[in-house]
Amino acid sequence: MSKWFGGLFFLVSLAGCVTTTPPTAVHQPMTARPEPRPAITPSNGTIFSIASARPLFEDRRARFVGDTLIINIQEKVQASKKSENKTTRSQKIDVTVPTIIGLPFKGAQGTTLAASDTNNFNGKGENTSSNDFTGALAVTVIEVYPNGNLLVSGEKQIGLKEGEEFIRFSGVVNPNTITAANTVVSTQVADARIEYKANGFIDSAQVMGWLGRFFLSFMPF
């Protein structure tokens, strides 16, 4: 029995030391290798080098699978919602028992009965949301659509002593919105998915344990 508890303690300790990468919802894969190009017969000259040659009127903007570009993240969203409901209902009933000769329960004859009911309901609700995210991230073209749009995806991983931080981005870029500096603003990206996640003991402390979630899933109170 002691060996069993010792093995369990070892597994729990080992699981606590392992940090896992947070799941993501951005388009996969997050990077892609450039597609192979047809080989060109070398014809190097004194100044010209075929390895670094580029057409005279061709810019450096991303256009092929494997090319990179810079996403300037400038997201600022504010939303507010306010609602108020008010309901009032009032009711009053008066009943008088008449005096009739020959009826039983003569003691109740001539009695006046009164009943009243009042129901009031007041409901108010207010919700305010604000989101501000700025930064820059280099992404890779992972697919070129038939119409020329670029599906891009990328990740930046920052290691800190408390854990690791992950900045992820993916979306569809119209080549016409890419500037001469090979940059594009995130507000001009379609189907954009932006994530900022982290792992470490600080983030683990803010998450309910699996046993607590198990009991919470079926407890009625």
C-alpha positions in Angstrom: 0.0 0.0 0.0 2.8 2.4 0.8 4.4 1.8 -2.6 1.1 2.5 -4.3 0.8 5.9 -2.5 4.4 6.6 -3.2 3.9 6.0 -6.9 0.8 8.2 -6.9 2.6 11.0 -5.2 5.4 10.8 -7.7 3.0 11.0 -10.7 1.2 14.0 -9.2 4.5 15.8 -8.5 5.6 15.0 -12.0 2.4 16.4 -13.5 2.8 19.6 -11.5 6.2 20.2 -12.9 5.2 19.7 -16.6 4.0 22.9 -18.4 1.7 22.3 -21.3 1.2 24.6 -24.3 -2.3 26.3 -24.1 -4.7 25.1 -26.8 -5.3 27.4 -29.8 -8.1 28.2 -32.2 -5.9 30.0 -34.9 -5.6 28.5 -38.4 -3.1 25.7 -38.6 -0.3 25.2 -39.3 1.3 28.3 -37.7 4.1 28.3 -40.2 5.0 26.8 -43.6 8.1 26.2 -45.7 8.5 28.0 -49.0 7.4 26.0 -52.0 10.2 24.7 -54.1 11.1 26.8 -57.1 12.4 25.6 -60.5 16.1 25.4 -60.7 17.7 28.2 -62.8 21.0 27.6 -64.6 23.6 29.8 -62.8 25.0 32.6 -65.0 26.8 34.7 -62.5 28.8 37.8 -63.6 31.1 40.2 -61.9 28.3 42.1 -60.2 25.2 40.0 -60.9 24.6 37.0 -58.7 21.7 34.7 -59.5 21.4 33.6 -55.8 20.3 37.1 -54.7 18.8 38.5 -57.9 15.3 40.0 -57.8 13.4 41.6 -60.6 13.9 45.3 -60.9 10.2 46.2 -60.4 9.3 43.5 -57.8 8.8 44.7 -54.3 9.4 42.8 -51.0 5.7 42.3 -50.1 4.6 38.7 -49.2 2.8 36.8 -52.0 3.9 33.2 -51.8 3.6 30.4 -49.3 6.4 30.7 -46.8 6.8 34.5 -47.1 6.5 36.5 -44.0 4.8 39.8 -43.2 4.3 42.0 -40.1 0.8 42.3 -38.5 0.3 45.5 -36.6 -2.2 44.6 -34.0 -4.5 47.5 -33.2 -7.6 46.1 -31.7 -9.9 48.3 -29.6 -13.5 47.3 -29.0 -16.0 48.8 -26.6 -19.6 47.6 -26.1 -22.2 48.7 -23.7 -25.7 47.4 -23.0 -28.3 48.6 -20.5 -31.9 47.4 -20.0 -34.6 48.2 -17.4 -38.0 46.5 -16.9 -40.8 47.6 -14.5 -44.1 45.8 -14.0 -46.9 46.7 -11.5 -50.1 44.8 -11.0 -52.8 45.6 -8.4 -56.1 43.9 -7.7 -58.9 44.4 -5.1 -62.0 42.4 -4.4 -64.9 43.2 -2.1 -67.5 40.6 -1.3 -70.6 41.1 0.9 -72.8 38.2 2.0 -76.5 39.3 1.8 -79.0 38.6 4.5 -81.5 36.1 3.3 -84.2 34.5 5.5 -84.1 30.7 5.5 -80.5 30.2 4.7 -78.2 28.3 7.1 -75.2 29.9 8.7 -77.1 33.0 9.7 -74.2 34.2 11.7 -72.2 34.8 8.5 -75.0 36.7 6.8 -74.3 40.4 6.4 -70.5 39.9 6.6 -68.2 41.9 4.3 -65.1 40.2 2.9 -62.3 42.1 1.2 -59.2 40.8 -0.6 -56.4 42.8 -2.2 -53.3 41.8 -4.2 -50.4 43.8 -5.3 -47.4 42.6 -7.4 -44.4 44.8 -8.2 -41.4 43.8 -10.3 -38.4 45.9 -11.0 -35.5 44.5 -13.1 -32.3 46.3 -14.2 -29.3 45.1 -16.1 -26.1 46.7 -17.4 -23.1 45.3 -19.1 -20.0 47.1 -20.3 -17.1 45.5 -22.2 -13.8 47.0 -23.2 -10.9 45.4 -25.2 -7.6 47.0 -26.0 -4.8 45.0 -27.7 -1.8 46.5 -29.5 1.4 45.0 -30.7 3.3 43.7 -33.7 3.7 40.1 -34.8 5.4 38.4 -37.8 3.3 35.8 -39.5 3.9 33.3 -42.3 1.8 32.8 -45.5 0.5 29.2 -45.2 -1.9 29.2 -48.2 -2.6 31.3 -51.3 -6.3 31.4 -52.3 -7.3 31.3 -56.0 -8.3 34.9 -55.8 -4.9 35.9 -54.5 -5.8 36.4 -50.8 -3.2 35.1 -48.3 -4.0 32.9 -45.4 -1.5 33.8 -42.7 -0.7 32.4 -39.3 2.0 32.9 -36.7 3.0 32.7 -33.1 5.4 34.5 -30.7 6.5 32.7 -27.6 8.1 34.5 -24.7 9.7 32.6 -21.9 9.6 34.2 -18.4 10.7 32.8 -15.1 7.1 32.5 -14.0 6.1 30.6 -17.2 5.6 31.2 -20.9 3.4 33.7 -22.9 2.0 32.9 -26.3 0.8 35.6 -28.8 -1.0 34.0 -31.8 -2.6 35.5 -34.9 -4.2 34.1 -38.0 -6.5 35.5 -40.8 -7.0 36.2 -44.4 -5.0 39.2 -45.9 -5.9 41.0 -49.1 -2.5 41.8 -50.8 -3.8 45.3 -51.7 -3.8 46.2 -48.0 -0.1 45.3 -47.6 2.1 48.4 -47.4 5.4 48.8 -49.1 7.1 48.0 -45.8 5.4 44.6 -45.9 3.0 45.4 -43.0 -0.7 45.3 -42.6 -3.1 46.4 -39.8 -5.0 43.8 -38.0 -8.3 45.6 -38.6 -7.9 45.0 -42.3 -7.5 41.2 -41.9 -10.6 39.1 -42.5 -11.5 36.2 -40.2 -8.8 37.4 -37.7 -8.1 35.2 -34.7 -6.0 36.8 -32.0 -4.9 35.1 -28.8 -2.8 36.0 -25.8 -2.3 33.1 -23.5 0.2 31.9 -20.9 1.1 29.0 -18.8 2.8 28.6 -15.4 2.0 28.4 -11.8 0.3 31.8 -11.7 -2.2 30.8 -14.5 -2.7 27.3 -12.9 -3.6 28.9 -9.6 -6.5 30.8 -11.4 -8.0 27.6 -12.8 -10.3 25.3 -10.8 -8.9 21.8 -10.3 -10.3 18.8 -12.2 -11.8 17.3 -9.1 -13.7 20.5 -8.2 -15.0 20.7 -11.8 -16.1 17.1 -11.6 -18.2 17.7 -8.5 -19.5 21.0 -9.8 -20.8 19.4 -13.0 -23.6 17.4 -11.2 -24.1 19.0 -7.8 -27.5 20.7 -7.8 -26.5 23.5 -5.3 
